[in-house]
Amino acid sequence: DWQIASGVSAQYLRTRLASLRSMNFFKGRFGDIDLHQLGYDGSQTSAEDDLAIWQRAVPAQFSGVAVFVPSPADRMALAIAHGGLDAHTHSDWLVDCAVAIHGEDVDWDTFLDIVGRRGLAVPAAVALSYLTFEIGIPVPEPTMARILDMADGVGLSRWSSVLQAKPRTDFGGLVWLSRGLAKQLRLKRKKGRLQQEPPA
């Protein structure tokens, strides 16, 4: 049987469903599954785009089961949203972006729209700049220029996103404190996103 990774009972989890964005489950020693009610956290809200993700989804097969997967533009935006603000902890999200770009079927206009709606301009600028200028993965020049313009246009809040994307290895005392404050403010904004009623 699948077990809840946090160790709480199913009955307890049921009472908290309205306030949880995701839940982790595991089965023996065969890995785990991460189930989400919403793809993005409360600091990246867009009710319109929550619906549009499903409209853009692509049919696929997973172990013989018919499923829908996010479009390449959505996969990139989700990877940046999940990984770009704690970029120092792992880099698999950059690999996800690179794979989507190499597939050459990213709808860049859709990607720009998602980035704008979700407030992802700064982490997207960090990610795409790294992939383009450091790794050599081609992002269309007009897209890169637009992302950089969007990131420049968010004002002082861009420093919060840059601090949260910065590797911890080169933190000084002031940067460490500033990053901690920026992250706590973001986590506070995340709370209260889910409004659905718990199941009867």
MIDOSE-1310 file (N, C-alpha, C; in nm, 2 decimals, decimal comma, always signed):
residues 200
dwqi	+0,08/-0,12/+0,00/+0,00/+0,00/+0,00/+0,09/+0,13/+0,00; +0,04/+0,23/-0,06/+0,10/+0,36/-0,06/+0,09/+0,42/+0,08; +0,20/+0,47/+0,13/+0,20/+0,54/+0,26/+0,23/+0,69/+0,25; +0,17/+0,76/+0,34/+0,19/+0,91/+0,34/+0,33/+0,93/+0,40
asgv	+0,42/+1,01/+0,32/+0,56/+1,02/+0,36/+0,58/+1,09/+0,49; +0,48/+1,18/+0,53/+0,50/+1,25/+0,66/+0,47/+1,17/+0,78; +0,41/+1,05/+0,76/+0,37/+0,96/+0,87/+0,24/+0,98/+0,93; +0,16/+1,08/+0,89/+0,03/+1,11/+0,94/-0,07/+1,01/+0,89
saqy	-0,18/+1,00/+0,95/-0,28/+0,91/+0,91/-0,36/+0,97/+0,79; -0,43/+0,88/+0,72/-0,51/+0,93/+0,61/-0,63/+1,01/+0,66; -0,68/+0,98/+0,78/-0,79/+1,06/+0,84/-0,74/+1,20/+0,87; -0,62/+1,21/+0,93/-0,57/+1,34/+0,96/-0,54/+1,42/+0,83
lrtr	-0,49/+1,36/+0,73/-0,46/+1,42/+0,61/-0,58/+1,48/+0,54; -0,69/+1,40/+0,55/-0,82/+1,44/+0,49/-0,87/+1,57/+0,55; -0,85/+1,59/+0,67/-0,89/+1,72/+0,74/-0,81/+1,84/+0,69; -0,69/+1,81/+0,64/-0,60/+1,92/+0,60/-0,59/+1,95/+0,45
lasl	-0,67/+1,87/+0,37/-0,66/+1,88/+0,23/-0,68/+2,02/+0,17; -0,77/+2,10/+0,23/-0,79/+2,23/+0,18/-0,67/+2,33/+0,19; -0,58/+2,29/+0,28/-0,46/+2,38/+0,30/-0,33/+2,33/+0,24; -0,34/+2,21/+0,17/-0,22/+2,15/+0,12/-0,21/+2,16/-0,03
rsmn	-0,10/+2,20/-0,08/-0,08/+2,21/-0,23/-0,03/+2,07/-0,28; +0,05/+2,00/-0,20/+0,09/+1,87/-0,25/+0,12/+1,77/-0,13; +0,12/+1,64/-0,17/+0,15/+1,54/-0,07/+0,24/+1,43/-0,13; +0,33/+1,38/-0,05/+0,42/+1,28/-0,09/+0,38/+1,14/-0,04
ffkg	+0,38/+1,04/-0,12/+0,35/+0,91/-0,08/+0,46/+0,81/-0,13; +0,49/+0,71/-0,05/+0,59/+0,61/-0,09/+0,53/+0,47/-0,08; +0,59/+0,37/-0,15/+0,54/+0,23/-0,14/+0,67/+0,15/-0,12; +0,68/+0,10/+0,00/+0,80/+0,02/+0,03/+0,93/+0,10/+0,00
rfgd	+1,02/+0,03/-0,07/+1,15/+0,10/-0,10/+1,16/+0,13/-0,25; +1,04/+0,14/-0,31/+1,04/+0,16/-0,45/+1,01/+0,31/-0,49; +1,07/+0,40/-0,42/+1,05/+0,54/-0,46/+0,93/+0,60/-0,41; +0,89/+0,72/-0,46/+0,78/+0,79/-0,41/+0,70/+0,86/-0,52
idlh	+0,59/+0,91/-0,49/+0,51/+0,99/-0,58/+0,46/+1,11/-0,51; +0,47/+1,22/-0,59/+0,43/+1,35/-0,53/+0,30/+1,40/-0,60; +0,19/+1,40/-0,53/+0,06/+1,44/-0,58/+0,04/+1,59/-0,55; +0,00/+1,66/-0,65/-0,03/+1,81/-0,64/-0,18/+1,84/-0,67
qlgy	-0,23/+1,93/-0,59/-0,37/+1,98/-0,62/-0,35/+2,10/-0,72; -0,24/+2,17/-0,71/-0,21/+2,28/-0,79/-0,06/+2,27/-0,83; -0,03/+2,32/-0,95/+0,10/+2,31/-1,00/+0,19/+2,42/-0,94; +0,14/+2,53/-0,91/+0,22/+2,64/-0,86/+0,18/+2,68/-0,72
dgsq	+0,28/+2,74/-0,65/+0,25/+2,78/-0,51/+0,18/+2,91/-0,50; +0,14/+2,95/-0,38/+0,06/+3,07/-0,36/+0,13/+3,20/-0,39; +0,26/+3,20/-0,42/+0,33/+3,33/-0,46/+0,33/+3,34/-0,61; +0,27/+3,24/-0,68/+0,27/+3,24/-0,83/+0,13/+3,21/-0,88
tsae	+0,03/+3,28/-0,83/-0,10/+3,25/-0,86/-0,15/+3,30/-0,99; -0,24/+3,23/-1,06/-0,31/+3,27/-1,18/-0,42/+3,18/-1,20; -0,54/+3,22/-1,16/-0,66/+3,13/-1,18/-0,68/+3,09/-1,33; -0,66/+3,19/-1,42/-0,68/+3,17/-1,56/-0,58/+3,07/-1,61
ddla	-0,46/+3,08/-1,57/-0,36/+2,99/-1,62/-0,37/+2,85/-1,56; -0,43/+2,84/-1,44/-0,46/+2,71/-1,38/-0,55/+2,63/-1,47; -0,64/+2,69/-1,53/-0,73/+2,63/-1,63/-0,66/+2,60/-1,76; -0,59/+2,70/-1,80/-0,52/+2,69/-1,93/-0,42/+2,58/-1,94
iwqr	-0,36/+2,54/-1,83/-0,26/+2,43/-1,83/-0,33/+2,30/-1,89; -0,45/+2,28/-1,85/-0,52/+2,16/-1,89/-0,56/+2,17/-2,04; -0,59/+2,29/-2,09/-0,62/+2,31/-2,23/-0,50/+2,29/-2,32; -0,38/+2,32/-2,26/-0,26/+2,31/-2,34/-0,20/+2,17/-2,33
avpa	-0,25/+2,09/-2,23/-0,19/+1,96/-2,20/-0,19/+1,86/-2,33; -0,09/+1,78/-2,33/-0,07/+1,69/-2,44/-0,10/+1,54/-2,40; -0,18/+1,47/-2,48/-0,20/+1,33/-2,44/-0,07/+1,25/-2,46; -0,05/+1,15/-2,37/+0,07/+1,06/-2,37/+0,03/+0,93/-2,31
qfsg	+0,13/+0,84/-2,31/+0,11/+0,71/-2,25/+0,22/+0,69/-2,14; +0,18/+0,64/-2,03/+0,27/+0,62/-1,92/+0,25/+0,48/-1,87; +0,34/+0,39/-1,90/+0,33/+0,24/-1,86/+0,20/+0,19/-1,91; +0,16/+0,22/-2,03/+0,03/+0,17/-2,08/-0,09/+0,24/-2,04
vavf	-0,08/+0,35/-1,96/-0,19/+0,42/-1,91/-0,20/+0,55/-1,99; -0,32/+0,59/-2,04/-0,34/+0,72/-2,10/-0,33/+0,83/-2,00; -0,25/+0,93/-2,03/-0,23/+1,04/-1,94/-0,22/+1,17/-2,02; -0,23/+1,28/-1,95/-0,20/+1,41/-2,01/-0,08/+1,47/-1,94
vpsp	+0,01/+1,53/-2,02/+0,13/+1,59/-1,97/+0,13/+1,74/-2,01; +0,20/+1,82/-1,93/+0,20/+1,96/-1,96/+0,27/+1,99/-2,09; +0,23/+2,09/-2,16/+0,29/+2,13/-2,29/+0,44/+2,17/-2,26; +0,52/+2,17/-2,36/+0,66/+2,21/-2,34/+0,68/+2,35/-2,27
adrm	+0,59/+2,44/-2,31/+0,60/+2,58/-2,24/+0,57/+2,57/-2,10; +0,46/+2,49/-2,06/+0,42/+2,47/-1,92/+0,53/+2,39/-1,85; +0,59/+2,29/-1,91/+0,70/+2,21/-1,84/+0,81/+2,30/-1,80; +0,85/+2,39/-1,89/+0,96/+2,49/-1,86/+0,92/+2,58/-1,75
alai	+0,80/+2,64/-1,76/+0,75/+2,73/-1,66/+0,74/+2,67/-1,52; +0,69/+2,54/-1,52/+0,68/+2,47/-1,39/+0,82/+2,44/-1,33; +0,91/+2,40/-1,42/+1,05/+2,37/-1,37/+1,11/+2,50/-1,31; +1,10/+2,61/-1,38/+1,15/+2,73/-1,33/+1,09/+2,78/-1,20
ahgg	+0,95/+2,76/-1,19/+0,88/+2,80/-1,07/+0,92/+2,72/-0,95; +0,94/+2,59/-0,98/+0,98/+2,50/-0,87/+1,13/+2,50/-0,83; +1,21/+2,52/-0,93/+1,36/+2,51/-0,90/+1,43/+2,65/-0,90; +1,37/+2,75/-0,96/+1,45/+2,87/-0,98/+1,47/+2,95/-0,85
ldah	+1,39/+2,93/-0,75/+1,40/+3,01/-0,63/+1,48/+2,94/-0,52; +1,52/+2,81/-0,54/+1,61/+2,74/-0,46/+1,71/+2,67/-0,55; +1,77/+2,75/-0,64/+1,85/+2,69/-0,75/+1,97/+2,62/-0,70; +2,02/+2,66/-0,58/+2,14/+2,60/-0,53/+2,13/+2,46/-0,48
thsd	+2,00/+2,41/-0,46/+1,98/+2,28/-0,40/+1,99/+2,17/-0,50; +1,96/+2,19/-0,62/+1,97/+2,09/-0,73/+1,96/+2,16/-0,86; +2,00/+2,08/-0,97/+1,99/+2,14/-1,10/+1,91/+2,06/-1,20; +1,83/+1,96/-1,16/+1,75/+1,89/-1,25/+1,65/+1,97/-1,32
wlvd	+1,61/+2,08/-1,26/+1,51/+2,17/-1,32/+1,57/+2,23/-1,45; +1,70/+2,26/-1,45/+1,76/+2,32/-1,57/+1,77/+2,21/-1,68; +1,79/+2,09/-1,64/+1,79/+1,98/-1,74/+1,65/+1,97/-1,80; +1,54/+1,98/-1,72/+1,41/+1,98/-1,77/+1,39/+2,09/-1,88
cava	+1,44/+2,21/-1,85/+1,42/+2,32/-1,94/+1,50/+2,29/-2,07; +1,62/+2,24/-2,06/+1,71/+2,21/-2,17/+1,64/+2,10/-2,26; +1,58/+2,00/-2,20/+1,52/+1,90/-2,28/+1,40/+1,95/-2,36; +1,32/+2,04/-2,29/+1,21/+2,10/-2,36/+1,25/+2,19/-2,48
ihge	+1,36/+2,27/-2,46/+1,41/+2,35/-2,56/+1,47/+2,27/-2,68; +1,54/+2,16/-2,65/+1,59/+2,08/-2,76/+1,49/+2,01/-2,84; +1,37/+1,99/-2,78/+1,26/+1,93/-2,85/+1,21/+2,02/-2,96; +1,24/+2,15/-2,96/+1,21/+2,25/-3,06/+1,06/+2,27/-3,08
dvdw	+0,98/+2,24/-2,98/+0,84/+2,26/-3,00/+0,78/+2,35/-2,88; +0,87/+2,43/-2,82/+0,82/+2,52/-2,72/+0,75/+2,64/-2,79; +0,63/+2,66/-2,75/+0,55/+2,78/-2,79/+0,60/+2,90/-2,71; +0,70/+2,98/-2,76/+0,76/+3,08/-2,68/+0,66/+3,19/-2,64
dtfl	+0,56/+3,22/-2,72/+0,47/+3,32/-2,69/+0,39/+3,28/-2,57; +0,35/+3,15/-2,57/+0,28/+3,09/-2,45/+0,37/+3,10/-2,33; +0,49/+3,06/-2,34/+0,59/+3,06/-2,23/+0,60/+3,21/-2,17; +0,61/+3,31/-2,26/+0,62/+3,44/-2,21/+0,49/+3,48/-2,14
divg	+0,37/+3,44/-2,19/+0,25/+3,47/-2,12/+0,24/+3,41/-1,98; +0,28/+3,28/-1,97/+0,28/+3,21/-1,84/+0,38/+3,28/-1,74; +0,50/+3,32/-1,79/+0,60/+3,39/-1,71/+0,54/+3,52/-1,65; +0,47/+3,59/-1,74/+0,41/+3,72/-1,70/+0,30/+3,70/-1,60
rrgl	+0,21/+3,60/-1,62/+0,09/+3,58/-1,53/+0,14/+3,53/-1,40; +0,25/+3,45/-1,39/+0,29/+3,38/-1,27/+0,40/+3,46/-1,20; +0,44/+3,57/-1,25/+0,55/+3,65/-1,18/+0,68/+3,58/-1,18; +0,72/+3,51/-1,29/+0,84/+3,43/-1,30/+0,95/+3,50/-1,38
avpa	+0,94/+3,62/-1,41/+1,03/+3,69/-1,50/+1,18/+3,68/-1,45; +1,20/+3,70/-1,32/+1,34/+3,70/-1,27/+1,40/+3,56/-1,27; +1,33/+3,46/-1,21/+1,39/+3,33/-1,22/+1,40/+3,27/-1,37; +1,31/+3,31/-1,45/+1,32/+3,27/-1,59/+1,44/+3,34/-1,66
aval	+1,46/+3,47/-1,63/+1,58/+3,53/-1,68/+1,71/+3,47/-1,64; +1,72/+3,43/-1,51/+1,83/+3,36/-1,45/+1,85/+3,23/-1,53; +1,75/+3,15/-1,54/+1,76/+3,02/-1,60/+1,80/+3,03/-1,75; +1,72/+3,11/-1,82/+1,75/+3,11/-1,97/+1,88/+3,18/-2,00
sylt	+1,92/+3,27/-1,92/+2,06/+3,34/-1,94/+2,17/+3,23/-1,92; +2,15/+3,15/-1,81/+2,25/+3,05/-1,78/+2,26/+2,95/-1,90; +2,14/+2,90/-1,94/+2,13/+2,80/-2,04/+2,19/+2,85/-2,17; +2,16/+2,97/-2,20/+2,20/+3,03/-2,33/+2,35/+3,07/-2,33
feig	+2,39/+3,15/-2,23/+2,52/+3,21/-2,23/+2,63/+3,12/-2,17; +2,59/+3,03/-2,08/+2,69/+2,94/-2,02/+2,70/+2,80/-2,08; +2,58/+2,75/-2,12/+2,57/+2,61/-2,17/+2,57/+2,61/-2,33; +2,52/+2,72/-2,39/+2,51/+2,73/-2,53/+2,38/+2,67/-2,59
ipvp	+2,27/+2,66/-2,51/+2,15/+2,61/-2,55/+2,07/+2,73/-2,61; +2,03/+2,72/-2,74/+1,97/+2,83/-2,81/+1,83/+2,87/-2,76; +1,81/+2,99/-2,71/+1,68/+3,05/-2,69/+1,66/+3,16/-2,79; +1,55/+3,17/-2,86/+1,53/+3,27/-2,96/+1,56/+3,41/-2,90
eptm	+1,64/+3,49/-2,98/+1,68/+3,62/-2,93/+1,56/+3,71/-2,89; +1,45/+3,72/-2,96/+1,34/+3,80/-2,92/+1,28/+3,75/-2,78; +1,28/+3,62/-2,76/+1,23/+3,57/-2,63/+1,32/+3,61/-2,52; +1,45/+3,59/-2,54/+1,55/+3,63/-2,44/+1,54/+3,78/-2,41
aril	+1,53/+3,86/-2,51/+1,52/+4,01/-2,49/+1,40/+4,04/-2,41; +1,28/+3,98/-2,44/+1,16/+4,01/-2,37/+1,17/+3,96/-2,23; +1,22/+3,85/-2,20/+1,24/+3,80/-2,06/+1,32/+3,89/-1,98; +1,43/+3,94/-2,04/+1,52/+4,03/-1,96/+1,45/+4,16/-1,94
dmad	+1,37/+4,21/-2,04/+1,29/+4,33/-2,02/+1,19/+4,32/-1,90; +1,12/+4,20/-1,91/+1,02/+4,17/-1,80/+1,09/+4,17/-1,66; +1,21/+4,10/-1,65/+1,28/+4,10/-1,53/+1,32/+4,23/-1,48; +1,37/+4,32/-1,57/+1,41/+4,45/-1,53/+1,29/+4,54/-1,49
gvgl	+1,17/+4,50/-1,54/+1,05/+4,58/-1,51/+0,98/+4,55/-1,38; +1,03/+4,45/-1,30/+0,96/+4,42/-1,18/+1,00/+4,50/-1,06; +1,10/+4,59/-1,08/+1,14/+4,68/-0,97/+1,22/+4,61/-0,87; +1,21/+4,66/-0,74/+1,30/+4,61/-0,63/+1,27/+4,46/-0,60
srws	+1,15/+4,41/-0,63/+1,13/+4,27/-0,60/+1,22/+4,17/-0,68; +1,28/+4,22/-0,78/+1,38/+4,13/-0,86/+1,49/+4,09/-0,77; +1,53/+4,18/-0,68/+1,65/+4,15/-0,59/+1,61/+4,03/-0,50; +1,49/+4,02/-0,45/+1,44/+3,91/-0,37/+1,46/+3,78/-0,45
svlq	+1,41/+3,78/-0,58/+1,43/+3,66/-0,66/+1,57/+3,62/-0,69; +1,65/+3,72/-0,71/+1,79/+3,70/-0,74/+1,86/+3,64/-0,62; +1,83/+3,70/-0,50/+1,89/+3,64/-0,38/+1,85/+3,50/-0,36; +1,73/+3,46/-0,39/+1,68/+3,33/-0,36/+1,74/+3,23/-0,47
akpr	+1,78/+3,28/-0,58/+1,84/+3,19/-0,68/+1,99/+3,18/-0,66; +2,05/+3,26/-0,58/+2,19/+3,27/-0,56/+2,25/+3,15/-0,49; +2,36/+3,09/-0,53/+2,41/+2,97/-0,46/+2,45/+3,01/-0,31; +2,43/+2,92/-0,22/+2,47/+2,95/-0,08/+2,62/+2,95/-0,06
tdfg	+2,69/+2,89/-0,15/+2,84/+2,88/-0,13/+2,91/+3,01/-0,12; +2,86/+3,11/-0,18/+2,93/+3,24/-0,17/+2,85/+3,35/-0,10; +2,78/+3,30/+0,00/+2,70/+3,40/+0,08/+2,79/+3,47/+0,19; +2,78/+3,60/+0,20/+2,84/+3,67/+0,31/+2,73/+3,69/+0,41
glvw	+2,76/+3,75/+0,52/+2,66/+3,76/+0,63/+2,54/+3,84/+0,59; +2,56/+3,96/+0,53/+2,44/+4,04/+0,49/+2,36/+3,97/+0,38; +2,42/+3,91/+0,28/+2,35/+3,84/+0,18/+2,27/+3,72/+0,24; +2,33/+3,65/+0,33/+2,26/+3,54/+0,40/+2,14/+3,58/+0,47
lsrg	+2,15/+3,69/+0,55/+2,03/+3,75/+0,62/+1,93/+3,80/+0,52; +1,97/+3,87/+0,41/+1,88/+3,92/+0,32/+1,80/+3,81/+0,24; +1,87/+3,70/+0,21/+1,81/+3,59/+0,14/+1,71/+3,52/+0,23; +1,74/+3,51/+0,36/+1,65/+3,45/+0,46/+1,52/+3,53/+0,47
lakq	+1,54/+3,66/+0,48/+1,42/+3,75/+0,49/+1,33/+3,74/+0,36; +1,40/+3,74/+0,24/+1,32/+3,73/+0,12/+1,25/+3,60/+0,11; +1,31/+3,49/+0,15/+1,25/+3,36/+0,14/+1,13/+3,35/+0,24; +1,14/+3,40/+0,36/+1,03/+3,40/+0,46/+0,91/+3,48/+0,41
lrlk	+0,94/+3,60/+0,34/+0,83/+3,68/+0,29/+0,76/+3,60/+0,18; +0,84/+3,53/+0,09/+0,77/+3,45/-0,01/+0,69/+3,33/+0,04; +0,74/+3,27/+0,15/+0,67/+3,16/+0,21/+0,54/+3,21/+0,27; +0,54/+3,33/+0,33/+0,42/+3,38/+0,39/+0,32/+3,41/+0,28
rkkg	+0,36/+3,46/+0,16/+0,27/+3,48/+0,05/+0,21/+3,35/+0,00; +0,28/+3,24/+0,01/+0,23/+3,11/-0,04/+0,11/+3,06/+0,04; +0,10/+3,10/+0,17/+0,00/+3,04/+0,26/-0,14/+3,09/+0,22; -0,24/+3,01/+0,24/-0,37/+3,05/+0,21/-0,42/+3,04/+0,07
rlqq	-0,34/+2,98/-0,02/-0,37/+2,97/-0,16/-0,49/+2,89/-0,18; -0,49/+2,77/-0,12/-0,60/+2,67/-0,14/-0,73/+2,72/-0,07; -0,84/+2,72/-0,15/-0,96/+2,77/-0,09/-1,07/+2,66/-0,10; -1,04/+2,55/-0,17/-1,15/+2,45/-0,18/-1,19/+2,39/-0,05
eppa	-1,31/+2,34/-0,05/-1,37/+2,28/+0,07/-1,31/+2,14/+0,09; -1,28/+2,10/+0,21/-1,24/+1,96/+0,23/-1,35/+1,87/+0,19; -1,31/+1,74/+0,16/-1,42/+1,65/+0,11/-1,51/+1,61/+0,22; -1,64/+1,58/+0,19/-1,74/+1,55/+0,29/-1,72/+1,41/+0,34
